[in-house]
Amino acid sequence: MSVWQTTRFTIDLSRPRVMGIVNVTPDSFSDGGQHANAASAMAHCDALLRDGAHILDIGGESTRPGARAPDVDEELQRVLPVLRYAVTLGVPVSVDTSRPQVMRAALELGVDIVNDVRALQRQGALDLVAAHSSAGVCLMHMQGEPGTMQSTPHYVDVLAEVRGFLAARLAAVLARGIAANRVVLDPGIGFGKTVDDNLALLRRQREL
């Protein structure tokens, strides 16, 4: 059985799982900032679970092209009240962040998964997750940074390059003692990729 081991839950991946996204930002690309305050974000958590979500993913940094990156304190103020509520709801909770400071605060609350669009490449991020005994991690591929990633994305062979990056990041986390069943990989559809790149990755998912 294919499973994803996380802080509090062992998630069965032999069938599809729905991750409900909660963007606690004023400039999200997917919901236009509808849940930028804690009360609205908490209500959205409840609504997602009523609609059948299996996992909640909560983030305080918009990664749409051109978005302004919040500072660490601002990101913490956005996500911590929502994470504190979400971990009481009986489902796996993921924090969407690249900052070690936010990862640490989230894991101290009992959050189950670190979902990092930068694949634990920021200084201290890999050390922090490696020091945790059981937290799950999602490593994503992104070409460039959110503000400019869609300006001129270019690949010679998008599948080979994405696969090579993810293989290297997986090797890095395994080398630090993070068990393979704690890790999932995300090709980063829409993150530094053209429409054709996205379609190529979707068509060839099994090769990843």
Secondary structure by P-SEA (a helix, b strand, c coil): cbbbbcccccccccbbbbbbbbcccccccccccccccaaaaaaaaaaaaaacccbbbbbccccccbbbbbcaaaaaaacaaaaaaaaacccbbbbbcccaaaaaaaaaaccccccccccccccaaaaaaaaccbbbbbbbbbcccccccccbbbbccaaaaaaaaaaaaaaaaaaaccccccbbbbccccccccaaaaaaaaaacccc
